[in-house]
């Protein structure tokens, strides 16, 4: 059967996690770029990837990839794409254009040219142009130019998969994207030990961890799926995939989370119940006054950086207190921290065993991992 060229968008700097995840799900990974993983897969696998990929924001059909130097060359590349094999001339579309680098044309110029090519090609092949709807399109074609590297992709997903159906509230200033949280937990090396988060906020890290280890789809209940309007879509097979995921669900080590804010814990419990993992133990507590764990754990947390919460100068004292506590009480444990403040790493008594630079939105961060003796 035909293998399609596709790509997924993900957290910049953690593409390697997404590449491993897609490979484990059956995709043939062919390369990575900034915030993208390129792969091959049969159309039937696209359904499963949408249901079970946890670190991906969106999936795209790779329509074209080329090195270009002018607007005319972009037009020539766009003309070679068989849009009529993907959607009909009755389907409203829009071009979403992004450009980075020095060029003598704008992203709006690119969108205009590519949009006209789509219409002209449909007229040439089918005798009728599809409607354009910039506000509520049924199909989105993403046009991206970085310096001289051009990418044209068809959005298969719709809105980003980080918009989890289980997430009831974003009432937290530093709430993590679930796709990033999933990548962090998957990169943490979580094994048979309990997973704990002493500054859990609304529970995102723990909920994504539970869904992953138990094999539960993070997108249960999502209703928006852009691929359903495409000509390749097979509704009967999609419904069968939907039904199959309702039968999944395994076991995981215990998960425990705490936060000083009772409102956040209330939301965390609501989110966990909505996700079907309401056995996660949540409690209201200060991270510095928690009792020592009874056994070694994998501690994964996202402490304040001093950007949107707390002052950087005050956080130095918090980091030192946290490390005194972890060093004294968490022997044999793994400490995994999302850090947006170098003072946290500088406060550590030992060097991390692994570190990964990534972007959280536009904020440079590091994923740091320590194994305590």
C-alpha positions in Angstrom: 0.0 0.0 0.0 1.0 3.6 -0.6 3.2 5.3 2.0 2.6 9.0 2.4 5.2 11.7 3.2 4.1 13.4 6.4 5.4 15.6 9.2 4.5 16.4 12.8 5.0 19.6 14.7 6.3 19.4 18.3 8.3 21.2 21.0 11.4 22.9 19.7 14.4 21.0 21.2 12.5 17.9 22.1 12.1 16.6 18.5 14.0 13.5 19.4 11.3 12.5 21.9 8.6 12.9 19.2 10.7 10.9 16.7 11.0 8.0 19.2 7.3 8.2 19.9 6.3 8.1 16.3 8.6 5.2 15.6 7.1 3.3 18.4 3.7 3.9 17.0 4.7 2.4 13.6 5.8 5.4 11.6 9.0 5.4 9.5 10.9 8.5 10.7 13.0 10.1 8.0 14.4 13.2 9.6 13.9 16.1 12.0 14.0 19.9 11.7 13.2 22.7 14.1 9.9 21.8 15.8 9.2 19.1 13.1 9.6 15.4 12.6 9.3 14.0 9.1 8.1 10.5 8.5 6.4 8.0 6.2 3.2 6.1 7.0 0.2 4.5 5.3 -3.0 6.5 5.5 -4.5 3.9 7.9 -1.9 4.7 10.5 -2.8 8.4 10.5 -5.9 7.7 12.5 -3.9 5.8 15.2 -1.3 8.5 15.3 -3.9 11.2 16.0 -5.4 9.2 18.8 -2.2 8.1 20.5 0.6 10.5 19.7 1.1 12.5 22.9 4.0 14.9 22.1 2.6 16.1 18.7 0.8 19.4 18.2 -0.3 18.8 14.6 0.1 16.3 11.8 0.6 17.5 8.2 0.7 15.8 4.8 4.0 16.9 3.2 2.8 18.5 -0.1 6.2 20.0 -1.2 9.7 20.7 0.2 12.2 22.6 -1.8 15.0 25.2 -1.9 13.7 28.4 -3.4 15.1 31.9 -4.1 12.1 33.8 -5.5 8.4 34.1 -5.4 8.3 32.7 -8.9 10.1 29.5 -7.7 7.6 29.2 -4.9 4.8 29.4 -7.5 6.5 26.7 -9.6 6.8 24.4 -6.6 3.2 25.0 -5.6 1.9 24.2 -9.1 3.3 20.6 -8.9 1.1 19.6 -5.9 -2.0 17.5 -6.8 -4.4 19.3 -4.4 -7.3 17.8 -6.3 -6.3 14.4 -4.9 -6.7 15.6 -1.4 -9.9 17.6 -1.4 -12.7 18.5 -3.7 -13.5 21.7 -5.5 -16.5 22.2 -3.2 -14.3 22.3 -0.1 -13.4 25.8 1.3 -9.6 26.3 1.9 -7.2 28.9 3.2 -3.4 29.4 3.0 -1.6 30.0 6.3 1.8 31.6 5.4 4.8 32.1 7.6 8.2 33.6 6.6 11.5 34.0 8.4 14.6 35.5 6.8 15.4 38.3 4.3 13.3 38.3 1.2 12.0 40.9 -1.2 8.5 39.7 -0.7 6.2 39.2 2.3 4.3 36.2 3.7 1.1 37.8 2.4 2.6 37.7 -1.1 3.4 34.0 -0.7 -0.2 33.3 0.5 -1.6 35.2 -2.4 0.5 33.4 -5.0 0.0 29.9 -3.5 -3.7 30.5 -3.1 -4.0 31.5 -6.8 -2.1 28.4 -7.8 -4.5 26.2 -5.9 -7.5 27.8 -7.6 -5.8 27.7 -11.1 -4.8 24.1 -10.7 -8.4 23.0 -9.7 -9.8 24.9 -12.7 -7.3 23.1 -15.0 -8.0 19.7 -13.5 -11.7 19.8 -12.5 -13.1 22.9 -14.3 -14.1 24.6 -11.1 -12.2 26.5 -8.4 -12.8 25.7 -4.7 -14.1 28.5 -2.4 -11.7 30.5 -0.2 -12.6 31.0 3.4 -9.9 32.7 5.5 -11.9 32.7 8.7 -13.5 29.2 8.8 -11.8 27.0 6.2 -12.4 23.3 5.9 -8.9 22.8 4.7 -5.7 24.7 5.8 -2.6 24.6 3.7 0.5 25.8 5.7 3.2 27.6 3.7 6.5 28.1 5.5 9.6 29.7 4.2 12.8 29.9 6.4 15.6 31.6 4.5 15.6 29.5 1.3 13.9 26.4 2.7 10.3 26.1 1.6 7.7 23.7 3.1 4.1 23.2 2.0 1.9 21.1 4.3 -1.8 20.1 4.5 -3.1 20.3 8.0 -4.6 16.9 8.9 -5.4 17.7 12.5 -7.2 21.0 12.8 -6.5 22.9 16.0 -3.5 21.8 18.0 -3.6 18.5 19.8 -2.3 20.2 23.0 -6.0 21.3 23.5 -6.8 18.1 25.4 -10.5 17.3 25.9 -9.8 16.4 29.6 -8.4 19.9 30.4 -11.1 21.7 32.2 -9.3 24.9 33.1 -6.2 26.9 32.3 -6.5 28.9 35.5 -2.7 28.7 36.2 -0.2 31.3 35.1 2.5 28.7 34.3 0.3 25.9 33.0 2.3 23.5 30.8 1.1 22.5 27.3 0.1 18.8 27.7 2.1 17.9 24.6 5.2 19.3 26.4 4.3 17.7 29.6 4.0 14.3 27.8 7.4 14.8 26.2 9.0 15.6 29.6 7.6 12.5 31.3 8.5 10.3 28.3 12.1 11.7 28.5 12.3 11.4 32.2 13.2 7.7 32.4 10.2 6.9 34.6 10.4 3.3 35.5 8.8 1.2 38.3 9.1 3.9 40.9 6.2 6.2 41.8 5.9 9.4 39.9 5.5 12.5 42.1 5.2 16.2 41.5 5.5 18.4 44.6 4.5 21.6 42.6 1.9 20.1 40.4 -0.4 23.1 39.7 -3.4 21.7 37.8 -1.8 18.3 37.4 -0.7 18.3 33.8 2.5 16.3 34.2 0.9 13.6 36.3 -2.2 13.2 34.1 -0.1 13.0 30.9 2.1 10.5 32.7 -0.8 8.3 33.8 -2.4 8.4 30.3 0.9 7.4 28.7 1.8 4.5 31.0 -1.7 3.1 30.9 -2.0 3.3 27.1 -5.0 5.6 27.2 -5.6 8.0 24.3 -5.1 11.7 25.4 -7.6 12.8 22.8 -10.7 10.8 23.9 -13.7 13.0 23.4 -12.1 15.4 20.8 -14.6 16.1 18.1 -12.6 18.2 15.7 -10.6 16.2 13.1 -9.6 18.1 10.0 -8.8 14.9 8.0 -12.5 13.9 7.9 -13.2 16.3 5.0 -10.4 14.9 2.9 -11.0 12.6 -0.1 -8.7 9.9 1.4 -10.8 9.7 4.6 -12.5 6.4 5.4 -15.2 7.0 8.0 -15.9 3.3 8.7 -12.3 2.7 9.6 -12.1 5.9 11.6 -15.2 4.8 13.7 -13.6 1.4 14.2 -10.4 3.1 15.6 -12.5 5.3 17.8 -14.3 2.3 19.2 -11.1 0.3 19.8 -9.5 3.0 21.9 -12.4 2.9 24.4 -11.3 -0.6 25.3 -7.7 0.4 26.2 -6.3 1.0 29.7 -3.6 -0.6 31.7 -1.7 -0.1 34.9 1.0 2.2 36.1 3.1 2.9 39.2 1.4 5.2 41.8 1.2 8.9 41.0 1.1 11.7 43.6 0.9 15.4 43.3 0.7 18.4 45.7 0.5 22.2 45.5 0.2 24.9 48.1 -2.9 26.4 46.3 -6.2 24.6 47.1 -7.8 26.0 43.9 -5.1 24.4 41.7 -5.6 21.0 43.5 -9.3 21.2 43.0 -8.8 21.8 39.2 -6.2 19.0 39.1 -8.7 16.6 40.6 -11.3 17.7 38.0 -8.9 17.3 35.2 -7.8 13.8 36.3 -11.4 12.7 36.6 -12.2 14.0 33.1 -9.1 12.1 31.8 -10.2 8.9 33.5 -7.2 8.7 35.8 -8.9 10.0 39.0 -6.8 7.6 41.2 -3.9 10.1 41.1 -3.4 11.2 44.7 -3.6 15.0 45.0 -3.1 17.0 48.2 -2.7 20.6 49.4 0.8 21.0 50.7 4.0 23.1 50.6 6.8 21.4 48.6 9.2 22.2 51.4 7.1 20.6 54.1 6.1 17.3 52.4 7.0 14.2 54.4 9.9 12.2 53.0 8.9 9.4 50.5 8.8 5.9 51.8 10.7 4.7 48.8 12.8 6.1 45.9 10.6 8.0 43.4 10.8 9.8 40.1 10.2 13.4 40.9 9.1 15.5 37.9 8.2 19.1 38.4 8.0 22.6 36.8 9.0 25.1 39.5 8.6 28.9 39.0 11.2 30.6 36.9 10.6 34.2 38.0 9.1 35.1 34.6 5.4 34.9 35.2 5.4 33.9 38.8 7.9 34.9 41.6 10.9 37.2 41.5 14.2 35.7 40.3 16.1 37.0 43.4 13.6 35.3 45.7 13.6 32.1 43.8 17.3 31.5 44.5 16.4 30.8 48.2 13.6 28.5 47.1 15.9 26.5 44.9 18.5 26.1 47.7 15.8 24.9 50.1 14.4 22.5 47.6 17.8 21.0 47.0 18.5 20.7 50.7 15.3 18.8 51.1 15.8 16.5 48.0 19.4 15.7 48.9 18.5 14.8 52.5 15.2 12.9 51.9 15.1 11.6 48.3 18.1 9.2 48.2 18.0 6.8 45.3 15.4 9.0 43.5 15.5 10.6 40.1 14.9 14.4 40.0 13.6 15.8 36.7 13.0 19.5 36.5 11.8 21.9 33.8 14.1 24.9 34.4 13.8 28.4 33.0 16.2 29.9 35.6 19.9 28.9 35.7 19.9 29.4 39.4 18.1 26.1 39.9 20.9 24.1 38.2 23.5 26.2 40.0 22.0 25.3 43.3 22.2 21.5 42.7 24.9 19.7 44.7 25.7 17.3 41.9 25.9 17.6 38.1 22.8 16.4 36.1 23.1 13.1 34.3 21.3 14.6 31.3 20.2 18.0 30.1 18.2 19.1 27.0 17.6 22.7 25.8 14.1 23.5 24.4 11.7 26.3 24.0 8.5 26.6 26.0 6.6 29.0 23.8 9.4 31.5 23.2 11.1 31.0 26.5 14.4 29.1 26.5 14.3 26.3 29.1 16.2 23.2 30.0 15.0 19.7 30.9 17.4 18.6 33.7 17.7 15.1 35.1 19.6 14.1 38.3 20.0 10.7 39.9 20.6 11.1 43.6 22.9 8.6 45.4 
